[in-house]
């Protein structure tokens, strides 16, 4: 296996018999990959059967994160064996040991049987009580990692312990990054708070978070009062975001339909058709691209330009924040944006009333809907539209 200094630091910490091995690191520092490498090698070399649990906040996060990395890691070295993978239970057999993957939102797993080794990926995103329930059922080592966006229970409850060790890493510890990846990371040096956390791997401050009043949910409601789509166009450099927004019981329910680069207007229209979007459903898109709106409208979709103007960004955010927002767990890019979209700070470090121009593609799509249909003066819907919603 090709390893980085982060793996070596992990190995030293593990052989020193530390109970808690915590990682705080920048983006692309190899902390997750390195921990998974070590867990696999521990299982290979163990003289006794081990149960190793890899846990993340939700199954979509786990599937597109640790499970994907684990499979890619083993396939890269020709070690993956389909016969050892139980796709239903998400368990990989290594000799007489097992590496299981499950989400922290599964109560039966969190409060279930004990294990030998525990790894919590992005532990900053799970509650302390969830950690505690998992920890008391772990007989040996506990690994944790995160991008340290702010201080949380790891700092307060775990790091002060004598049996805990903190491993700090940055992208510079990963000598397998391409020059293009390094340039992309370092292009964000101007964003002080972002660079502190994702560039230097240092603990940031939970200040200036823009999006408020939200939680994760399993799925969208089947019955609702109103529904719209929001589209923020992108192509080469930025992703196109298509977001499903529904109003039910006075709350917003939000689902990520698309968040990807390289989609032209024909592809967007085709994707809307594949998603079975009704042709009459209101779609609000970025008014900066009237040609795109016109081309998608030609496919029969009810698409219209967003309202823009002075303070429209702040106004749209304000409207969204009036509502309790329910984000589907599969909407990983929306969740990431909600956690990272911040107000700019002044020279003293205090938040201003202007948001950063990052982590906002899916949020912009939601703002377009909010400005068009969720303002009080716009909060009236036609009888024809209401009847179609009931029929959908």
Buried (B, 14 or more C-beta within 10 A) or exposed (E): BEBBBBBEBBBEBBEEEBBBBBBBBBBBBBBBBBBBBBBBBBBEEBEEEBBBBBBBBBBBBBBEBBBEBBBEBBEEEEEBEEEBBEEEEBBBBBEEBBBBBBBBBEEEBBEBEEBBBBBBBBBBBBEBEBBEBBBEBBEBBBBBBBBBBEEBBBBEBBBEEEEBBBBBBBBBBBEEBEEEBBEEBEEBEEBEBBBBBBBBBBBBBEEBBBBEEBEBBEEBBEEBBBBBBBBBBBBEEEBBBBBBBBBBEEBBBBBBBBBEEEBEBEEBBEBBEEEEBBEEBBBBBBBEBEEBBEBBBEBEBBBBBBBBEEEBBBBBBEBBBEBBBBBBBBBBBBBBBBBBBBBBBEEEEEBEEEBBEEBBBBBBBBBBBBBBBBBEEEEEBEEEBEEBBEEE
